[in-house]
Amino acid sequence: MGRAGKLAVGAVIGGMALTLALVAAVDPPAPRASAPAQISGADARPGLGDTLRRCRTVTVADPECEAAWETKRRHFFGQEKDEK
């Protein structure tokens, strides 16, 4: 294959790549599963925020802080409903 043939093959491959990129950019994304419901501030426990704020600066082991962080972790990962 000569130089002209290589240029033609390169142009065809480049044209296909450009076409695929344009199709991907123009087509809307496929519908997916709905987003999870937003968690409102009403779901949070009233005293937990104050405890966690205090525990951010604690440098020694504190059982109350460990319990508060564990509760927050379970709430975040949605595990608290499974255990009740």
Buried (B, 14 or more C-beta within 10 A) or exposed (E): EEEEEEEEEEEEEEEEEEEEEEEEEEEEEEEEEEEEEEEEEEEEEEEBEEBBEEBEEEEEEBEEBEEBBEBBEBBEEEEEEEEE
